[in-house]
Amino acid sequence: MMTESAGETSASASSLETQEAPHRVLLVADEVFRGSDLAEELRSHLQSIDGIEIFVISTATSHSAIDQELGDVDRPKKEAGERLELILSELRDQGLDASGVVGDADPNVAVGDGLVDFDADEIVVVCHVDSEREYAEKGLWNRLSTDFHQPVTELKVPHPDGDGSAGGVQEVEHAPAHEKTEDEVIRETRNFPPLRPLDVAGILIGFIGTVALGMISVAAGIDDSGELSGAAAVILLIAIGAFLINVANILGLLFFESVRYTGLWEKFFARTAIIYTLVGLAASLVLWLA
C-alpha cells in the first residue's frame, strides 16, 4: 500500500509539474516599442499571459547593406545592447519573466541561435514595416515562416519618430507550427530548393549567351593571312570570360542554396552573369559585323 501511495504521489507531482510548465517565448527584436504595448501584443497573440517565460534576443543589425555584409557591428552591437536593456526593463515592469542577450545581425540566424539554448514553444519577431525595412530584414518573413518547427508571429513596427518615441505594431504576420521545416522536406525528397526568377534568368541567359558567343567567335574566323583575326581573338576572350563567369554563377548558386544564404553576394553572381553576357554579346556582334 505504501509503495502504491508513493507512486500515486509521484505521478501527481509529475502531472502538476507538466501543467505548471511555462509557455516559453523566444522574442527576437530589431526595434523597440513601449513595454506595455509589447505586453498587450503578447497577450493578444498568446493563449494566456500567465506562466510565460520570455527570452529576448536583440539583433545587432546594421543600417546599410555594406556594413551588414562586411560585418561592421560595433555600432549596431551598442544599439542592440541599449535596446535589450530597455525591452527587458519594460517587460519586467509588466510582471513578465524575461531575460536575454545581444544576438546575430541577421534576425533569422538570431532565431536559430536562440533555439539552441532556449527550447521555445513559440517565436515572436519584432521588425520594421515593409516600407522601412533594414537590409537584413528583406525577405525575412519568407524564411521565418518555413525554417522553424515552432509557430512564428512577426510584429511589424515603424522606426521611432523624430522625438525618439516608439511606435506601436502596424502589421502582424502568423505562421503555424511545422512538423517538418522546408530544409527537412528538401533533404528527404532530395529536391533542389526553388529558384528565384533572377536565378533562372541568369542561368538561361548565361547558357544561351555563352553558346552564341562561341558561334560568333567561330564565324569571325581566320583572316586572309591564315591567322586568327584581331576581332575574332577579342570575341574568343569575351566568350571564355562569359563561360567562366556563368560557371561561377551556377556553382555560387548551388553553394548559397546549400547554406540558405540570402545576402548581397547571392544576387551579385546572377546579375554579373546577366550583365556581362548581354554586354559581351553586343560587343561581339559589333566587332564581327564591323
Secondary structure, 3 states (H helix, E strand, C coil): CHHHHHHHHHHHHHHHHHHHCCEEEEEEECCCCCHHHHHHHHHHHCCCCCCEEEEEEEECCCCCHHHHHHCCCHHHHHHHHHHHHHHHHHHHHCCCEEEEEEECCCHHHHHHHHHHHCCCCEEEEEEECHHHCCHHHCCHHHHHHHHCCCCEEEEEECCCCCCCCCCCCCEEEEECCCCCCHHHHHHHHCCCCCCCHHHHHHHHHHHHHHHHHHHHHHHHCECCCCCECHHHHHHHHHHHHHHHHHHHHHHHHHHHHHHCCCCHHHHHHHHHHHHHHHHHHHHHHHHHHC
